Amino acid sequence: MEGDTIHDLTLLNSPAVDDISHLALDIGGSLIKMVYFSTSREKSVDKTQNKCSKDNLVTGRLYFLKFETSKINECLDFISSKQLHCRGVQHYGFPASDKNTIKATGGGAFKFADLFKEKLGISLDKVEEMGSLVSGANFLIKSVPSEAFTYVNGQRNYEQIDHNDLYPYLLVNIGSGVSMIKVDGDGKFERVSGTSVGGGTFWGLGKLLTKCKSFDDLLEMSHQGNNRVIDMLVGDIYGGMDYLKIGLTSTAIASSFGKAVSDNKELEEYRPEDVARSLLRMISNNIGQIAYLNALRFGLKKIFFGGFFIRGHAYTMDTISVAVDFWSKGEAKAMFLRHEGFLGALGAFMNYQLVEEFPCGARDNNQNPLVEDLKDNGIIECCLRASN
Amino acid sequence: MEGDTIHDLTLLNSPAVDDISHLALDIGGSLIKMVYFSTSREKSVDKTQNKCSKDNLVTGRLYFLKFETSKINECLDFISSKQLHCRGVQHYGFPASDKNTIKATGGGAFKFADLFKEKLGISLDKVEEMGSLVSGANFLIKSVPSEAFTYVNGQRNYEQIDHNDLYPYLLVNIGSGVSMIKVDGDGKFERVSGTSVGGGTFWGLGKLLTKCKSFDDLLEMSHQGNNRVIDMLVGDIYGGMDYLKIGLTSTAIASSFGKAVSDNKELEEYRPEDVARSLLRMISNNIGQIAYLNALRFGLKKIFFGGFFIRGHAYTMDTISVAVDFWSKGEAKAMFLRHEGFLGALGAFMNYQLVEEFPCGARDNNQNPLVEDLKDNGIIECCLRASN
């Protein structure tokens, strides 16, 4: 595991109860992603210092948390412990009409609406899922410094995205399943494809095959594994030779898990690390290929990959990057986002329409002075409009 | 398992030793496919009746056999028992120069060349793999009656293919891995895509997950299974609701194997039938989708699916057909071939250049009087040129 640990932000780092307002949720098939805003910087800071220079703007930070959907009670307990369910958004003159209502997206916003009402008295204001992903991605790409990067030869290369040259792009969100969305502008998008072979497949199949304890456990195992033990390579079929006529080297994977056909081995005789590696490579490569084919279809050169599957994992990003590069012959570019797992939750948060994305005529610059990324742990500093 | 049992032709049905000539092999990563020609019809038939009406043509039949590549000795024993290794192609005035040389394609033609030489004294005359698949497919589509069919609502609909409207088409060969070939004419083709998620993945992963004894065992299990036990459906995420805004019904698969993430179940607690079904659906659907995206890319309306993965299995064909129909919104059509598993072997056989494909100026008709399909067991009747 490499990269930033923005997903493992613990409650220890979270702000004091009194300073939290505005909570948004993305309740997916496997994970609940949460974004909330807090004015707390340091306990000793005078509240007046939290004001932005412009009137009616409140400076604060966006915090990110996740829970497993199957353990939704942990999420409810967290909201309850922070008293978010009875505090609404009444601080700093935010309109009171939203009290006891929180923005939520993902299928769980429908599935668990009654549960939130019953346990916490909270109504979920449902925000459409694809729209949330898109507005979350647009916000991150345009407003948060050092957000987007390519991954080449084990290196992150942060990219300064020119706002005038951002659209159109393909957004590939790898959650339990995968959605591929052609984004043409703010609020202008179309879900053009998807695949059921996604993060839930990696985690679900991985759990069955390796008895891993968690998604991170499975990712960590894959890092230690060697996929050539189980994958059938071109060289395995061709007696060690390349098949260059069709552009396949001897080390290219001809058939994922193909060696298990003829090995007289039970599942238990394979190292779980090798199984995890083959699985990760199969799924990452497949997503990269389908993404590329869709980008090609619409002439899109930029593909942004988001969703909780990636988790800043080096090998995942490397496989996706290589797949896009291989299939596109270098024409298309895979890009990643530091807050990849929170696109939907951020999009739901944006739906409060309080974030001052481009204040003070900053839209034409490639820098938003009122949104800052505090690199260490993924927390984002930003300004909210306190009242109209 | 439904459909014709052309793959399970046993030695009991095969012709007497003396009447066999011309053998071609396709040695893949998982299976060896064999085609051979025999003049034997019934034992009592006068040999002179085997002559076609045209001079120098010998009527006979093409027989089809398969072996597992990991049990290659069974293949060598068969060739040895039939004395094919020392009989060459000397019957009926076939040129003697090919004695002790047989046409072979697939990676195993390279990998096992020394083994054939050493054990049987046979040289393998290597025929390029993609070219073999294409010439095998072209032969079947153009020359064998009732070869190509669509599969809709559990029904095979045999299609009369107009030779003048055949090209271009996409050939998807699902072996251990998958090759996708754009075919523009006889000998005119390009491998445009492929995926490592193929038959070897189904069989290999299936073996690890279900302890199945064979590929057929795994297919049979999948027939008895229910994928909804393990797959996460749209309705599972959305609380039973459709997500119609993006065209997904509640029963669409959101994440293959996604339910295994939150089920607190070990692999052994799932029915192997359900696991096999989810796996088959995942792989068939994925291949159908990637095939469609490639067909779209080149404006191809016809997609022929071949390779041993399919095996006339109803659910496999149904899933592939539905995937192509779904993604193409009805624009593209999935077609299947009765001799699907033998494209490469047939192509290698065609490389002997003895099959009289279009004698007597029959090329412009959609019927070849000298090639007949004996529907019962997949044996194909055809004429070979005995000498020049």
Interface residues (C-beta under 8 A of the other chain):
Chain A: G28 G29 S30 E68 T69 S70 G106 G107 G108 F110 K111 F112 A113 E128 E129 M130 G175 S176 G177 S179 R191 S193 T195 S196 V197 G198 G199 G200 T201 W203 G204 L205 K207 L208 L209 K211 I230 D231 M232 V234 D236 I237 Y238 G239 G240 M241 Y243 K245 I246 I253 A254 S255 S256 F257 G258 K259 A260 V261 S262 E266 L267 Y270 V275 M282 N285 N286 Q289 I290 L293 N294 L296 R297 W327
Chain B: G28 G29 S30 E68 T69 S70 G106 G107 G108 F110 K111 F112 A113 E128 E129 M130 G175 S176 G177 S179 R191 S193 T195 S196 V197 G198 G199 G200 T201 W203 G204 L205 K207 L208 L209 K211 I230 D231 M232 V234 D236 I237 Y238 G239 G240 M241 Y243 K245 I246 I253 A254 S255 S256 F257 G258 K259 A260 V261 S262 E266 L267 Y270 V275 M282 N285 N286 Q289 I290 L293 N294 L296 R297 W327
